[in-house]
Amino acid sequence: MSFWVFFKGWIVEIIRRFWDRGEYRDVEWMQEVHDSWFEDWVEMRTYRTLEEFDEMASEFLPPSQVDKPIFTEDLEGETPLGGKIRLRAPWLDETSD
């Protein structure tokens, strides 16, 4: 999210909080700013909501633990670049290639 979208979204958020308290409801320039920057406010709120959701989800889901693959290569081989390069899962036997 760009700085200006975030900035405009916060301005609209402040205006809406004033209006929730019944203040400045009839100020024309605030209504114009609110109407023209409303989409930026929606984008900012969506971004913040998704960040909060990601934080909550990370508390419930433990980080995945993936076994690192095993790389093997033959430095000498049939080509000028060397021999075979292999990638295998650590739970497989080397003889099952």
Buried (B, 14 or more C-beta within 10 A) or exposed (E): EEEEBBEBBBBBEEBEEEBEEEEEEEBEEBBEBBEEBBEBBEBBEEBBEEEEEEEEEEEEEEEEEEEEEEEEEEEEEEEEEEEEEEEBEEEEEEEEE
